[in-house]
Amino acid sequence: MTRRYFRSALVAATAVSAFGVVATQAAQAADTQYYVNSPVVTGVSNLTPESVVLHGAVDTGGSPGLGVSEPAGTDLGWTGGINIMTTAAENVFIDGLPTNGSSNTVYIGTKSFSNGGADNYSDVEFEADPVADYKANGNNPGSETIFGSSLEVPTQNGLTPVSTTLGAYGAQAQANSSLTPLKPGTTYYYWIIDQAGTTDNAENINTGTAASPSYTCLPDAYVAAYDPTASVQGPCVYQYGNNSGVDFYQSPNGTFTTPKLGALAISRGARVVGHQAMLSVGDRSGFRAAGEIKLEIGGRPIATRKFELGVGMTRMLSLVLNGRGLKAAARHAQARLILTSNWGQTTTTKMVRL
């Protein structure tokens, strides 16, 4: 999706009730700028301190065609300045493009052409910003805004559910993800950007002169039927309809708060039994824990052990001492205990007596 300049969220034409998403009828004849319903956010799931799955619904259009009669001068239009005639009894798709893969008739001016079985879709993206950052930027998305992956949602009738993951929880997930982790213990606003009514079945056509070229995106089928000598510059995509001069819709904001990471607790000392140092580790974070425990003296390891803990679990763990560790234990020396977590919980480095 092409990056847009941020603007205030549009008033939604849909609402979330106790029974789910309720859509008002799009393409009312009295409003020539009303092509699709504004997208809505519908909740979150799988919320962790550094990631979340966001849910919403978008209206991609896809009506079978609505007969409308508009006063002169209120024609609908393709972005790029191509008007779509809406005089009496014209069958035009003012609720977005025809359904994905359809060959229904579309009108440009007085000329009609088949949609040609094009892949029609809405380009949808979730975004989120910490509330503090959002407010500091004058109640607009700020520099800490996180952008989800662009989703191509096939054009179909009615509202379509959409979801995506933002952030990544844990060192391994973060290493394998291009998504910025969310901040633990932070309240976020989130919303959907919906660029509705897009098709990849288009060509960029030179509609001007050699001295003053003017390029616009037109459907392949239209070009083949009505403008076959035009200079083709494409390919490109086009959007059906317009949103008061902006080719995207923004949903009202939703809100979620990431849990705090919490901490791991470890025993004050390490009790030596034979060749092993025994100590306890507890997960106080409310999320599963995994990582490594290391004992060292003078910067050199005397024992290491990986561990995994379930939520709220405490385990007694044994670390096998090497030769240097056994000598240190014999004289009850102090060792440095280093506890690391793969999941970001607060960890510990401290001195313990063997």
Summary of the structure (lengths in Angstrom):
residues: 354
radius of gyration: 29.6
end to end distance: 59.3
largest distance: 98.4
contacts: 1155
relative contact order: 0.15
helix: 7%
strand: 45%
